Amino acid sequence: MKSVIFLQAAEDEMINAAMYYESQSEYLGKDFLHKIEIALEDTLSNPFQWPIIGEGVRRRLLHRFPYALLYKIDDDKVVVVAVMHLRRHPSYWIKRI
């Protein structure tokens, strides 16, 4: 895979979560973003490693945080559909695809 694209809603979720964590503890938001960066690098190198959860969307869990990256593989791109908190309704993101 060559690149990552975020849907606007997924980017908003990521930013809002990072801002929340940063408001709870200094550098926690930065750590959250770092864990996302690591997950994206791993996903780019092994995009088919993570399980399909529906509609061709795969779920990559984050370390330390109760979040998952939901993504689709589109040609040579990874399209992030959601940065989902694991306590959210599991299919809220379906309307995005």
C-alpha positions in Angstrom: 0.0 0.0 0.0 1.2 3.5 -0.8 -1.0 5.9 1.1 -3.6 6.6 3.7 -6.8 8.7 3.3 -9.1 9.6 6.1 -12.8 10.2 5.6 -13.6 13.6 7.2 -15.7 12.0 9.9 -12.8 9.6 10.8 -10.4 12.5 11.0 -12.8 14.5 13.2 -13.1 11.5 15.5 -9.3 11.2 15.8 -8.8 14.9 16.5 -11.7 15.0 19.1 -10.3 11.9 20.9 -6.8 13.4 20.9 -8.1 16.7 22.3 -10.1 14.8 25.0 -7.0 12.8 26.1 -4.8 15.8 26.1 -7.3 17.6 28.4 -7.1 14.7 30.8 -3.3 14.5 31.0 -0.5 16.3 29.4 1.0 14.4 26.4 -1.8 11.7 26.5 -3.3 13.1 23.4 0.0 13.1 21.6 0.5 9.5 22.7 -2.9 8.6 21.3 -1.9 10.1 17.9 1.4 8.3 18.1 -0.4 5.0 18.6 -2.6 5.8 15.6 0.6 6.5 13.5 2.1 3.2 14.5 -1.2 1.4 13.7 -1.3 3.1 10.3 2.3 2.1 9.5 1.6 -1.5 10.4 -1.6 -1.4 8.3 0.2 0.0 5.3 2.8 -2.8 5.5 0.2 -5.6 6.1 -3.2 -4.3 5.1 -4.8 -7.8 4.8 -3.7 -8.9 8.3 -6.7 -7.5 10.2 -10.2 -9.1 10.2 -13.1 -7.9 8.0 -16.0 -6.9 10.2 -18.5 -6.1 7.5 -19.0 -4.2 4.2 -15.3 -5.0 3.3 -14.1 -2.9 6.3 -11.3 -4.2 8.4 -10.6 -3.4 12.1 -7.2 -2.7 13.5 -7.1 -2.3 17.3 -5.0 0.3 18.9 -2.6 -0.5 21.8 -3.3 1.1 25.1 -6.4 3.0 24.0 -10.0 1.6 23.6 -10.1 2.5 19.9 -9.9 0.8 16.6 -9.1 2.0 13.1 -11.8 0.9 10.6 -10.5 0.9 7.1 -11.1 -0.3 3.6 -8.5 -1.2 1.0 -9.0 0.7 -2.2 -6.5 0.0 -5.0 -3.2 1.1 -3.5 -4.8 3.1 -0.7 -6.0 2.5 2.8 -9.2 4.5 3.4 -9.8 5.1 7.1 -13.6 5.0 7.6 -13.7 5.5 11.4 -11.5 6.0 14.4 -14.0 4.1 16.6 -14.2 4.0 20.4 -14.8 0.4 21.3 -17.9 1.3 23.4 -19.7 2.9 20.5 -22.5 1.0 18.7 -20.5 -1.3 16.5 -22.2 -0.4 13.2 -22.5 3.4 13.5 -20.0 3.9 10.7 -21.8 1.9 8.0 -23.6 5.0 6.6 -20.1 6.4 5.7 -19.3 3.9 3.0 
